[in-house]
Amino acid sequence: MWLFLDDTKNSIYDFLGINMIVWIALLYFGYHVDVCAALPVESGKIQANVEYIDIDYSLWLTWLLTPLVITILLPIVIGILIYLSALILYIYKLHWHTLKRTIDARDMWGTGVKIVSAIWDAHGWIWHGYEIDGIENIPTDSPALIVYYHGSIPVDMYYFIAKVYLTRNRLIHTVADNFLFKIPGFSIIADALNVIPGTRLICANILKEGNLLGIAPGGVYEAQFGSSSTYNLLWKKRLGFAKVALDAKSPIIPMFTENIREAFRAGLCGSFGRKIFLRLYAWTKFPLAWNYGGFPVKLTTHVGKPIPYDPNLTPEELQAKIANAIRDLVQTHQRLPGSILCGLLDRIPYFRRKYKDDKSSKRCRTC
């Protein structure tokens, strides 16, 4: 038995040794190896008769280096997981008192949502220096409809929901496009974070129950085809949100996030690509335009003064009033045309103060 194991071990070593010699030879001779050999048959050895071997160098090099790359990356992955664990524990420690209150209340989703909110809040602070200007305009115990500008990817709304939930203990209900509910795995997010399809009746009932509701009238259309040069509103003739506010007799809070289109942008490939994606969207009602970015620009959400309920306003008049309020926020706080470089420089307090001072004195509008 031991003799058999010893022979097996020696065979394996011989195999590995032969292959190592072959690999070194291939590396030495380069792109192609021509072998013409006829090895004699000897007792206990394997006969080899190789006439011609043609090896593609790039494929061979990939095959050779893949194990090496994997062995280098795996320790890095472990290191990332260790630091990710440390970050999660730090966030948990920072928000422990808030989490403890939620646990004591025996809320099924509360603790999980608080943890998710803490992670998103930390990501917003680290990656974008995220801040909210005017959070005092968010009511603490009464309903309100929050109407906001839709960026290419609305990460600002994720950060805003997390911040309000952690600081005000109010979870904002949000309206999402129907296509999201067809994505596998989205249902649990919708259940936990109160994301709804957004029919007029459901939205009105949410406000009547005293909740906060967030909606972007431009939706996916505005996300895909909005411009970083003008930050124009693409609401068309959508009046549903205005009718919801009038039905629920709820105030409306305008909201805009500075530099949101510098963080992520829609890649439409010029006017020709825009026409193609417009036709595809009209046909499929699915956002097929690709997004690029993730740039760590400064993001600041500006929350405007609430627009109180006025029974004398028509839906059209109310829509125009809200649109003007958001346009005022854009004109007041957003650098036009948008600039990724300037958005990055806004992370530095000196440049941000300089831009605000220059804009208030109307000397310039660039970074």
LINRA-V653685 format. One record per residue. N is the residue number from 1. RES is the residue in one small letter. SS is DSSP state (alpha for helix, beta for strand, coil for the rest). Layout:
[[N/RES/SS] [N/RES/SS]]
This chain:
[[1/m/coil] [2/w/alpha] [3/l/alpha] [4/f/alpha] [5/l/alpha] [6/d/alpha] [7/d/alpha] [8/t/alpha] [9/k/alpha] [10/n/alpha] [11/s/alpha] [12/i/alpha] [13/y/alpha] [14/d/alpha] [15/f/alpha] [16/l/alpha] [17/g/alpha] [18/i/alpha] [19/n/alpha] [20/m/alpha] [21/i/alpha] [22/v/alpha] [23/w/alpha] [24/i/alpha] [25/a/alpha] [26/l/alpha] [27/l/alpha] [28/y/alpha] [29/f/alpha] [30/g/coil] [31/y/coil] [32/h/coil] [33/v/beta] [34/d/coil] [35/v/coil] [36/c/coil] [37/a/beta] [38/a/beta] [39/l/coil] [40/p/coil] [41/v/coil] [42/e/coil] [43/s/coil] [44/g/coil] [45/k/coil] [46/i/coil] [47/q/coil] [48/a/coil] [49/n/beta] [50/v/beta] [51/e/coil] [52/y/coil] [53/i/beta] [54/d/coil] [55/i/coil] [56/d/coil] [57/y/alpha] [58/s/alpha] [59/l/alpha] [60/w/alpha] [61/l/alpha] [62/t/alpha] [63/w/alpha] [64/l/alpha] [65/l/alpha] [66/t/alpha] [67/p/alpha] [68/l/alpha] [69/v/alpha] [70/i/alpha] [71/t/alpha] [72/i/alpha] [73/l/alpha] [74/l/alpha] [75/p/alpha] [76/i/alpha] [77/v/alpha] [78/i/alpha] [79/g/alpha] [80/i/alpha] [81/l/alpha] [82/i/alpha] [83/y/alpha] [84/l/alpha] [85/s/alpha] [86/a/alpha] [87/l/alpha] [88/i/alpha] [89/l/alpha] [90/y/alpha] [91/i/alpha] [92/y/alpha] [93/k/alpha] [94/l/alpha] [95/h/coil] [96/w/alpha] [97/h/alpha] [98/t/alpha] [99/l/alpha] [100/k/alpha] [101/r/alpha] [102/t/alpha] [103/i/alpha] [104/d/alpha] [105/a/coil] [106/r/coil] [107/d/coil] [108/m/coil] [109/w/coil] [110/g/alpha] [111/t/alpha] [112/g/alpha] [113/v/alpha] [114/k/alpha] [115/i/alpha] [116/v/alpha] [117/s/alpha] [118/a/alpha] [119/i/alpha] [120/w/alpha] [121/d/alpha] [122/a/alpha] [123/h/alpha] [124/g/alpha] [125/w/alpha] [126/i/alpha] [127/w/alpha] [128/h/alpha] [129/g/coil] [130/y/coil] [131/e/beta] [132/i/beta] [133/d/beta] [134/g/coil] [135/i/alpha] [136/e/alpha] [137/n/alpha] [138/i/coil] [139/p/coil] [140/t/coil] [141/d/coil] [142/s/coil] [143/p/coil] [144/a/beta] [145/l/beta] [146/i/beta] [147/v/beta] [148/y/beta] [149/y/coil] [150/h/coil] [151/g/coil] [152/s/coil] [153/i/coil] [154/p/coil] [155/v/alpha] [156/d/alpha] [157/m/alpha] [158/y/alpha] [159/y/alpha] [160/f/alpha] [161/i/alpha] [162/a/alpha] [163/k/alpha] [164/v/alpha] [165/y/alpha] [166/l/alpha] [167/t/alpha] [168/r/alpha] [169/n/coil] [170/r/coil] [171/l/coil] [172/i/coil] [173/h/beta] [174/t/beta] [175/v/beta] [176/a/coil] [177/d/coil] [178/n/alpha] [179/f/alpha] [180/l/alpha] [181/f/alpha] [182/k/alpha] [183/i/coil] [184/p/coil] [185/g/coil] [186/f/alpha] [187/s/alpha] [188/i/alpha] [189/i/alpha] [190/a/alpha] [191/d/alpha] [192/a/alpha] [193/l/alpha] [194/n/coil] [195/v/beta] [196/i/beta] [197/p/coil] [198/g/coil] [199/t/coil] [200/r/alpha] [201/l/alpha] [202/i/alpha] [203/c/alpha] [204/a/alpha] [205/n/alpha] [206/i/alpha] [207/l/alpha] [208/k/alpha] [209/e/coil] [210/g/coil] [211/n/coil] [212/l/beta] [213/l/beta] [214/g/beta] [215/i/beta] [216/a/coil] [217/p/coil] [218/g/coil] [219/g/alpha] [220/v/alpha] [221/y/alpha] [222/e/alpha] [223/a/alpha] [224/q/alpha] [225/f/alpha] [226/g/coil] [227/s/coil] [228/s/coil] [229/s/coil] [230/t/coil] [231/y/coil] [232/n/coil] [233/l/coil] [234/l/coil] [235/w/coil] [236/k/coil] [237/k/coil] [238/r/coil] [239/l/coil] [240/g/alpha] [241/f/alpha] [242/a/alpha] [243/k/alpha] [244/v/alpha] [245/a/alpha] [246/l/alpha] [247/d/alpha] [248/a/alpha] [249/k/coil] [250/s/coil] [251/p/coil] [252/i/beta] [253/i/beta] [254/p/beta] [255/m/beta] [256/f/beta] [257/t/beta] [258/e/beta] [259/n/coil] [260/i/alpha] [261/r/alpha] [262/e/alpha] [263/a/alpha] [264/f/beta] [265/r/beta] [266/a/beta] [267/g/beta] [268/l/coil] [269/c/coil] [270/g/alpha] [271/s/alpha] [272/f/alpha] [273/g/alpha] [274/r/alpha] [275/k/alpha] [276/i/alpha] [277/f/alpha] [278/l/alpha] [279/r/alpha] [280/l/alpha] [281/y/alpha] [282/a/alpha] [283/w/alpha] [284/t/alpha] [285/k/coil] [286/f/coil] [287/p/coil] [288/l/coil] [289/a/coil] [290/w/beta] [291/n/beta] [292/y/beta] [293/g/beta] [294/g/coil] [295/f/coil] [296/p/coil] [297/v/coil] [298/k/coil] [299/l/coil] [300/t/beta] [301/t/beta] [302/h/beta] [303/v/beta] [304/g/beta] [305/k/beta] [306/p/beta] [307/i/beta] [308/p/coil] [309/y/coil] [310/d/coil] [311/p/coil] [312/n/coil] [313/l/coil] [314/t/coil] [315/p/alpha] [316/e/alpha] [317/e/alpha] [318/l/alpha] [319/q/alpha] [320/a/alpha] [321/k/alpha] [322/i/alpha] [323/a/alpha] [324/n/alpha] [325/a/alpha] [326/i/alpha] [327/r/alpha] [328/d/alpha] [329/l/alpha] [330/v/alpha] [331/q/alpha] [332/t/alpha] [333/h/alpha] [334/q/coil] [335/r/coil] [336/l/coil] [337/p/coil] [338/g/coil] [339/s/coil] [340/i/alpha] [341/l/alpha] [342/c/alpha] [343/g/alpha] [344/l/alpha] [345/l/alpha] [346/d/coil] [347/r/coil] [348/i/coil] [349/p/alpha] [350/y/alpha] [351/f/alpha] [352/r/alpha] [353/r/alpha] [354/k/alpha] [355/y/alpha] [356/k/alpha] [357/d/alpha] [358/d/alpha] [359/k/alpha] [360/s/alpha] [361/s/coil] [362/k/coil] [363/r/coil] [364/c/coil] [365/r/coil] [366/t/coil] [367/c/coil]]
